[in-house]
Amino acid sequence: MEDDGQSEAERRQLRHNYRSLLSDAATRKKEYLADDGTLLLDDLERANSLFNRVKSTTEGILDSRFLIMSADIGAQRAHQMRIDSTAFDSLEYIDRVRQMLVGHASTTSVEQNMAGFDWSRIGVLAQRFTRAAPGFSCIYGPLMTERKERKRVERKQIDRSKKTSVAESRIESVDETDVRKQENQTTKLVRKVHDILARSGPINLFQLVINPQSFAQSVENIFYVSFLIRDGRAYIDDQSGQPMIEACEPPQQDDYQMGLTRKQLIFSLDQTAWQEIIDVYGITQCVIPSRVSKQDNDGLSQIASQVRFTRE
């Protein structure tokens, strides 16, 4: 006996019955399609009785094969059905109506007794499938009702001009002249960084951009160097294990045709990483000279002040 309470002999007999059912179904496909469906229903009942004894997956697979076969046969039978307008035989319909009224009488006797047809019987039968005229009904409730007006609740607008304990910031519009002035200043600084890089030759990227006295200027230096990398006026080589940067001439179209490709990367720097770089590389002075930061009343640096903030 197995753990499920079914012996191997019972399973063997069950598999034999399923295979016999599948073999019979495969040889009787034409009979399934030709009869009125009784043969297929009998085999489905036979499969259901076998399925009640299924306890393992092996017999379940055999059952699923017969289920797929029977579903395919059912689909073929449905495809053979005529559901278009030509499937209605008017002569057969008239003959069946006549048989319902007079039974299986001969044609001659029917023609002689047509005046005795009980047409009301046909009417009672047909009224179940026709739309009846609406009848009279009473109206309950008053005809005149007053429409209730919905009360409008006016919400008070919050006065945001008042000072709160937490200062809120908003972005002011930037004039076109301010944007042009800032773009010109950025272009000048990028050129200065390129001149410094051209004079210094190959140098470690961190020693070039990291300013040990100012985290903000370190970020600004990376910002300026990114323009040189984008325009192809500098490149970074890390084959030695260190990010070495060097000035170069912008690549031409022939260089790209020979296999030169551009690569981009995202440089992430926070104050913790900035301090670790200073300690690891022993940076005491930045190759790019420190600049006098143009800060506003809120202490914003040069790049951050490209979009000015004011506190309310």
FENZI-V725485 format. One record per residue. RES is the residue in three letters. PSI is psi in whole degrees, 0 to 359 (NA if undefined). D_CENTER is the distance of its C-alpha to the mean C-alpha in whole Angstrom. Layout:
BEGIN
res={RES & RES}
psi={PSI & PSI}
d_center={D_CENTER & D_CENTER}
END
This chain:
BEGIN
res={MET & GLU & ASP & ASP & GLY & GLN & SER & GLU & ALA & GLU & ARG & ARG & GLN & LEU & ARG & HIS & ASN & TYR & ARG & SER & LEU & LEU & SER & ASP & ALA & ALA & THR & ARG & LYS & LYS & GLU & TYR & LEU & ALA & ASP & ASP & GLY & THR & LEU & LEU & LEU & ASP & ASP & LEU & GLU & ARG & ALA & ASN & SER & LEU & PHE & ASN & ARG & VAL & LYS & SER & THR & THR & GLU & GLY & ILE & LEU & ASP & SER & ARG & PHE & LEU & ILE & MET & SER & ALA & ASP & ILE & GLY & ALA & GLN & ARG & ALA & HIS & GLN & MET & ARG & ILE & ASP & SER & THR & ALA & PHE & ASP & SER & LEU & GLU & TYR & ILE & ASP & ARG & VAL & ARG & GLN & MET & LEU & VAL & GLY & HIS & ALA & SER & THR & THR & SER & VAL & GLU & GLN & ASN & MET & ALA & GLY & PHE & ASP & TRP & SER & ARG & ILE & GLY & VAL & LEU & ALA & GLN & ARG & PHE & THR & ARG & ALA & ALA & PRO & GLY & PHE & SER & CYS & ILE & TYR & GLY & PRO & LEU & MET & THR & GLU & ARG & LYS & GLU & ARG & LYS & ARG & VAL & GLU & ARG & LYS & GLN & ILE & ASP & ARG & SER & LYS & LYS & THR & SER & VAL & ALA & GLU & SER & ARG & ILE & GLU & SER & VAL & ASP & GLU & THR & ASP & VAL & ARG & LYS & GLN & GLU & ASN & GLN & THR & THR & LYS & LEU & VAL & ARG & LYS & VAL & HIS & ASP & ILE & LEU & ALA & ARG & SER & GLY & PRO & ILE & ASN & LEU & PHE & GLN & LEU & VAL & ILE & ASN & PRO & GLN & SER & PHE & ALA & GLN & SER & VAL & GLU & ASN & ILE & PHE & TYR & VAL & SER & PHE & LEU & ILE & ARG & ASP & GLY & ARG & ALA & TYR & ILE & ASP & ASP & GLN & SER & GLY & GLN & PRO & MET & ILE & GLU & ALA & CYS & GLU & PRO & PRO & GLN & GLN & ASP & ASP & TYR & GLN & MET & GLY & LEU & THR & ARG & LYS & GLN & LEU & ILE & PHE & SER & LEU & ASP & GLN & THR & ALA & TRP & GLN & GLU & ILE & ILE & ASP & VAL & TYR & GLY & ILE & THR & GLN & CYS & VAL & ILE & PRO & SER & ARG & VAL & SER & LYS & GLN & ASP & ASN & ASP & GLY & LEU & SER & GLN & ILE & ALA & SER & GLN & VAL & ARG & PHE & THR & ARG & GLU}
psi={145 & 176 & 334 & 6 & 13 & 129 & 165 & 327 & 321 & 320 & 320 & 317 & 323 & 319 & 323 & 319 & 320 & 316 & 323 & 319 & 318 & 322 & 317 & 319 & 325 & 327 & 347 & 28 & 318 & 324 & 324 & 319 & 337 & 326 & 188 & 13 & 356 & 320 & 319 & 320 & 323 & 317 & 328 & 320 & 322 & 319 & 323 & 321 & 326 & 323 & 334 & 341 & 4 & 128 & 349 & 168 & 332 & 312 & 329 & 326 & 319 & 321 & 320 & 328 & 317 & 326 & 319 & 319 & 317 & 325 & 322 & 320 & 320 & 322 & 322 & 323 & 320 & 326 & 330 & 344 & 141 & 113 & 7 & 181 & 335 & 350 & 346 & 120 & 109 & 324 & 319 & 322 & 315 & 320 & 321 & 324 & 318 & 321 & 325 & 328 & 319 & 359 & 203 & 52 & 162 & 163 & 322 & 315 & 328 & 317 & 328 & 332 & 24 & 332 & 341 & 12 & 139 & 85 & 336 & 332 & 322 & 321 & 319 & 321 & 324 & 334 & 342 & 341 & 12 & 159 & 117 & 153 & 142 & 140 & 179 & 146 & 156 & 149 & 123 & 136 & 165 & 151 & 329 & 123 & 146 & 134 & 124 & 129 & 135 & 129 & 132 & 128 & 118 & 125 & 134 & 132 & 138 & 128 & 102 & 356 & 344 & 149 & 137 & 172 & 329 & 123 & 133 & 143 & 148 & 152 & 126 & 157 & 143 & 130 & 152 & 326 & 322 & 321 & 316 & 321 & 319 & 321 & 318 & 320 & 320 & 319 & 319 & 317 & 325 & 319 & 319 & 318 & 323 & 318 & 318 & 318 & 323 & 324 & 324 & 337 & 196 & 132 & 154 & 135 & 319 & 322 & 336 & 317 & 335 & 120 & 112 & 343 & 347 & 116 & 323 & 318 & 333 & 317 & 320 & 321 & 319 & 323 & 316 & 320 & 328 & 329 & 321 & 320 & 318 & 319 & 359 & 19 & 0 & 156 & 156 & 130 & 121 & 22 & 333 & 358 & 352 & 144 & 98 & 132 & 144 & 145 & 150 & 172 & 143 & 138 & 150 & 175 & 327 & 327 & 321 & 326 & 334 & 0 & 1 & 133 & 154 & 141 & 141 & 151 & 161 & 124 & 114 & 130 & 122 & 177 & 329 & 312 & 324 & 316 & 322 & 321 & 318 & 317 & 319 & 314 & 357 & 42 & 121 & 340 & 138 & 141 & 321 & 120 & 150 & 146 & 155 & 110 & 132 & 98 & 148 & 192 & 336 & 0 & 23 & 143 & 188 & 312 & 317 & 333 & 4 & 326 & 110 & 145 & 147 & 148 & 135 & NA}
d_center={51 & 47 & 45 & 44 & 47 & 47 & 50 & 49 & 51 & 49 & 46 & 48 & 49 & 46 & 45 & 48 & 47 & 43 & 44 & 47 & 45 & 42 & 45 & 47 & 43 & 43 & 47 & 46 & 43 & 46 & 47 & 44 & 43 & 47 & 48 & 46 & 44 & 47 & 47 & 43 & 43 & 46 & 44 & 41 & 43 & 45 & 41 & 41 & 44 & 43 & 40 & 42 & 43 & 40 & 40 & 38 & 36 & 38 & 39 & 36 & 35 & 38 & 37 & 33 & 35 & 37 & 34 & 32 & 35 & 36 & 33 & 33 & 37 & 36 & 33 & 36 & 38 & 36 & 36 & 39 & 40 & 41 & 39 & 40 & 43 & 45 & 45 & 47 & 51 & 53 & 56 & 55 & 54 & 57 & 59 & 57 & 58 & 61 & 61 & 60 & 63 & 66 & 65 & 66 & 69 & 70 & 69 & 73 & 73 & 69 & 71 & 74 & 72 & 69 & 71 & 70 & 66 & 65 & 62 & 61 & 60 & 57 & 57 & 56 & 54 & 52 & 51 & 49 & 46 & 47 & 46 & 49 & 51 & 50 & 53 & 54 & 53 & 54 & 52 & 52 & 52 & 54 & 53 & 53 & 51 & 50 & 47 & 46 & 45 & 42 & 43 & 41 & 41 & 41 & 39 & 41 & 40 & 40 & 42 & 40 & 43 & 45 & 45 & 43 & 44 & 40 & 40 & 37 & 37 & 36 & 35 & 38 & 38 & 39 & 42 & 42 & 45 & 44 & 41 & 43 & 45 & 43 & 41 & 45 & 46 & 43 & 44 & 47 & 46 & 44 & 47 & 49 & 47 & 47 & 51 & 51 & 49 & 51 & 54 & 53 & 51 & 49 & 48 & 46 & 43 & 43 & 47 & 46 & 43 & 44 & 46 & 48 & 49 & 46 & 42 & 41 & 43 & 42 & 38 & 40 & 42 & 38 & 37 & 40 & 40 & 36 & 37 & 40 & 37 & 35 & 38 & 39 & 43 & 42 & 40 & 40 & 41 & 40 & 42 & 44 & 42 & 43 & 41 & 44 & 43 & 46 & 46 & 46 & 46 & 43 & 42 & 43 & 41 & 43 & 42 & 38 & 39 & 41 & 38 & 37 & 34 & 33 & 31 & 29 & 29 & 28 & 32 & 31 & 34 & 35 & 39 & 39 & 38 & 40 & 43 & 43 & 43 & 46 & 48 & 47 & 48 & 51 & 50 & 53 & 52 & 50 & 50 & 49 & 51 & 51 & 50 & 51 & 48 & 48 & 47 & 47 & 48 & 45 & 45 & 42 & 43 & 43 & 39 & 38 & 40 & 39 & 37 & 40 & 39 & 41 & 42 & 43}
END
